[in-house]
Amino acid sequence: MEQALTFQDGAGHKVSAVLATPAQPTDRIVVLLHGFLSNKNSTTNKTLTRAFLERNIATFRFDFFGQGESEGPFERITITTALDQATAALALVSAKGYRRIGLIGSSFGGLIALMAAAGEAGKGRLASLALKCPVPDFEEMLRLEFGPDGIVAWKRTGTIPDITGGNERVPLHYAFYEDCARYRGYDAATSVTVPTLIVQGDQDEYVPLHQSRRLLEALRPPKRLDILPGADHGFSKAEDFRSMTGKLIEWTAAHLSAQST
């Protein structure tokens, strides 16, 4: 069963979400964080939801600020706002009685998941972390993607190229780039206390593979980096997508089950 609901972040913004629950009661749930210029109903999130429900694990997915059905103009999104919303989502599912929580983040959502997991240290409610082509250093990725001239143009116009392939520039305040400098996933990784999986293709056209390798070094065990030969950022080949989602599912389900008493 899927239940549409809204919750508020720390600043009072309304966040659109979906709670998907299996037929049998469960205290296991996975919070799903979508990527940049995406939404809660991404193909990855929907695929993961179906698979987890079959394993009697609930899922909770939501739209980040200004994306999908959530409140706010997208051009004002920051990592700080997205992280606040992820933290609020974790608190919400915990308040609903879920005791074993997994967290999965894709790309931009991977950075947010990483930062959120670091903030969960010591709280005892997070059991697993899985990251699909995460961006632990978003500032570096943006510099490499746009180049020096592109960064200058961003500051001047308040817009960026559409990284999803569209021809129109996307409004996004330069404050997003400035906010990125406040967050270093490598530093946060040293505080993560739950088992962590990273999945990335070696032909990722956006996120440098060295970021995932450096992130792996910073994480505590148990940890694993699975590199898919030939896979791009979107895992656009069907076999790559199946492999990626399969790895996220098996890692998360195994570690949520391991927390059972």
Secondary structure, DSSP 8 states (H G I E B T S, - for coil): -EEEEEEE-TT--EEEEEEE--SS--SEEEEEE--TT--TT-HHHHHHHHHHHHTT-EEEEE--TTSTT-SS-GGG--HHHHHHHHHHHHHHHHHTT--EEEEEEETHHHHHHHHHHHHTTTTS-EEEEEEES--S-HHHHHHHHHHHHHHHHHHHHSEE--TTS-SS-EE--THHHHHHTT--HHHHHTT--S-EEEEEETT-SSS-HHHHHHHHHHS-SSEEEEEETT--TT--SHHHHHHHHHHHHHHHHHHHHHT--
